[in-house]
Amino acid sequence: MKASRIAAAGAVAASAVLAVSAPAFAHVSVQPEGEAAKGGYAVVDFKVPNERDNASTNKVEVNFPTDHPLASVMPQPLDGWSVKVTKTKLAKPLTMHGEKISEAVSKVTWTATGKGIEPGFFQKFPLSVGALPEDTDELVFKAIQTYDNKEVVRWIEPQQEGQEEPENPAPVLTLSEASADGHHGSSGTAKDASDTSTAAPASSTSASSADSSDTTARVLGVVGIVVGAAGVAYGVLAGRRRTEA
C-alpha cells in the first residue's frame, strides 16, 4: 500500500514537471542546416509548433534584424503555403563583398493555402540566407504566429544575459567562426583527407596485431582445455584404482 502511494505521488510530480517545462520548449526557433558561418551563406529552418488544441496556425511572419541586414534571402517552396519576401531600402547603403547594397530583406511571410499547422504538429520553414555578418555572434529574429481563430502570438522578447528565458523568446541564430582556410561553413579540407590516408596504415597494423594476439589467445585456450580434460581423466582413473585396491 505504501509503495503504491509513493508511485502515485511520483507520477503526479512527474506530470507537474512536464506541465511546467513543456511551454519552454514549444516556441518558434531557428536552426541552420549544417553550419551558419560568419561571412558565408547558409540554409536555416524556422521551426513553428502549434501550441493550441482548438486552432491551426495559418500565418507566420519573420522579421529580419535591421542592424545586420541580409541582402540575399530565398525561401524554399512549401506545399500548402504561399510566401512573400519584403525588402526595404536601407537608410545607409552597405558594401558587402565588394558590392554596394541599397536594400535588404526586412520580412518573410508565409500564409497557409490549406489547413496550415494543425494541433499536435509543427512546420519547418527553410530559407537560404547570406551573406551572414562577420561582426556579430548571433542574429535575433522577431516572429509573429497567427492562428485561424485570430489569436496572435508575438515571439519577440530578447534573451537577457543571466536571466531566465522569457515567455515569448525571439528566435536566435548562432553564427560560427569561418574556417582558418577562409572557407565559410566548409566541413572538410585536403589536409583532412591526407591525415586520414596517413592514419590508415597504422590502423591496419593495429588490426593485424589484434588478430595475431586473438589467434594466440585462442590456441592457448584450446591447449588449456585439453590439459584440463586430461587432468580430470587422470583423476577419475586414479580414483577407480584406489577403489578397486
N, C-alpha and C positions, 0 to 999 in steps of 0.2 A: 504493500500500500504506500509506504514511504517512498519507494523507488518510483512508483507511478506518479506521485505528486511532484517529485524532483524532475522527472521527464517532462511533465506538463508545463512546469514553470520554465524549464529550459526552452521549450518550444515557443512559449509566449514571448520570452525575452528575445529569442532569435527573430521572431516575426517583427517585434518592435524595432530591432536594429535595422532590419531590411527596410521597414517602412520609413525610417528616418534617413537612411543612407541612399535610397533609390533616387530621390529627386536630384541629388548632387551629380549623378551620372547622366541623367536624362536631359541634356541640354544640347543646343546647336554647337558643333565643334568643327574644327578644320585640321586635316592632317595631309601631309604630302604623300604621294605615291612614290616611295623611294626616299629621295633627299631633296631638300629645298636649300640650295647653297647660295650664299651671297653673290650677287652679280650674274647669276645664271637664270635659267628657266626651269620651271617645274610644273607638274600636274598635281593639283591639290583637290581634295574632296571635302565638300561641306556636308557633314552628316546631320540630318534633321530627323529626330524621333517625334512620333506623335505621342503627346502626354495626356490626351483626353480619351475618355471611354465612349463619349457620345458625339464626337465631331471629328472631321477629317481636315488635315492641313491642305489648303488649296492654293496657297501663295507663300513664296519665300523670297525675301529681299536681302541682299548682302551689300552693305555699303563699304566702299574701299577707303583706306586711310588717305587723307589729303596731304599729310606731312611726308609721306613716301609714296608718291603716285606711281602707278604701273601703266606703262604705255600699251602693253600687249596683254589682252585678256580674251581668250577664246573658249566658249562653252562647248561641251560635248552634247550632241542631240540626245534627248531622253524621250522615250515613248510615254505619251500621256501628259507631256509638259511642253509649253511654249516658253521661249526665253528671250529676254530683251536686255541688250547691253547699252548702258547710258554713259556717254562721255561728256566731260566738262572741260571748258577752256581753263588753262592754268593762268593764274594771275601773274606768275613769273615763269616763263619758259625754262625748261631744263635741258641740259646737254647730257645725253646718255649714250655711251659707246660711240662718241663722235657725232651723234645725230641730235638735232635740236627738236625737242618735244614741246609742242604748244598746247596739247590736250591729253587727257588721261581718263581712264575708266573710273567713274565715280560710283556706279551701282550696277548690279546684275539682278534681274528679277525673273523668277520662274513662276508661271501661272499654270495651274492644272487644267488640262483639257478633258480629263476623265474624272476618276474617283479621288485623285490626289493621294495623300498618305493617310491610310485608314488607321483606326485604333489598333494598337498592338504591332505596328510596323514602323520602319524608318526608311529614309531615302537618302542616297548619296547624290550630290550634285557636283560633277567634276568640272574643273576649269584648268586650262593651260595658261600660266601667268608668267610675266617677266618684263623686262629684266628686273630681278629682285634687287633691292637696295643693298649697298655694301657698308652703310654707316649705321646699321641697327641690327639688333639680335632677334627682333621679332616684329611681326606685323599684327595689328589689332583691327579686326573687322567688327562692324556692328550689324547684327542680323535681326530681321523682323519676320516673325512667323504668324500667319493669319489662318484661322480656322473657318470652315464653312458656316459656322454659327455666328460669324462676325467678331469673334474674340481675337484679340491681337496680343501677342507676347513679344516684348522687346528684349532681345539678348544684346544689351548694350553696356552693361556695367563692367568697368575695367577692374582687373585684379590688383589690389593694393598690396605692396610688399609687406610681409609679416602679418597679414590679416587673413581671416577665413575667406573661402570662396564666396562671392556674392550670390544672391538668389538667382539672378539672371545674368550670368557672366557672358561677356563678349567672346567670340571665337578668337583664338590667338594662334598664329602660325610661327613656330620657332624656326629660325634660319641657322643653318650650319655654316662653318667656315669653308671657303673654297679650298680645294686640294693644293698641296705645295707646288705641283707642276703647272698650276694655272688653270686647270680644268675645273669647271663648275659642276659639281654633282657627279663626277665620274667615280666609278667604284673599282676600276681595275687599271693597272698600268703594265707596261712591258717588263718593268722591274719585278712586279709580282709574278709574272709568268716565268721569268728566269729563276726566281727564287724557288718556285715550285719544282722546276726541272732539276735544279741543283739538289733539292732535298730528296728527290725520288730514289737515287741510288742508295742513300743512307737508309731509307725506309725498306728497300729491298734487302739490304744487308741485315737489318734488324729482323726482318721476317724470316730470312734464311737461318739466322742464329736461333730464333724462336722455334722453327721447325726442327732443327737439329737437337735442341735441348728437349723438345717434346718427344722425339723419337727415342732418345737415350732414356728418358724417364719411363717410357712405355716398356722398353726392353728390360730395364731394371725391375719394373713392376712385375713383369711376367716371370722373371727369374726368381723374385721373392715368393711369388705364389707357388711355383714349382718346389722350391726349397721348403716352404711351409707345409705343403702337402706331403712331401717326403717325410718330414719330421713327424707329422701326425700318424702316417702309416707305420713308421718305426715304433712309435709309442704304443700303438694298438697291438702290433705283433709281440712287443716285449711283454705287454700285459698278459696276453694269451699264454706265453711261455711260462710266466710265473704261476698262472692258474693251473696249467697242466702239471707243473712240477709239484 
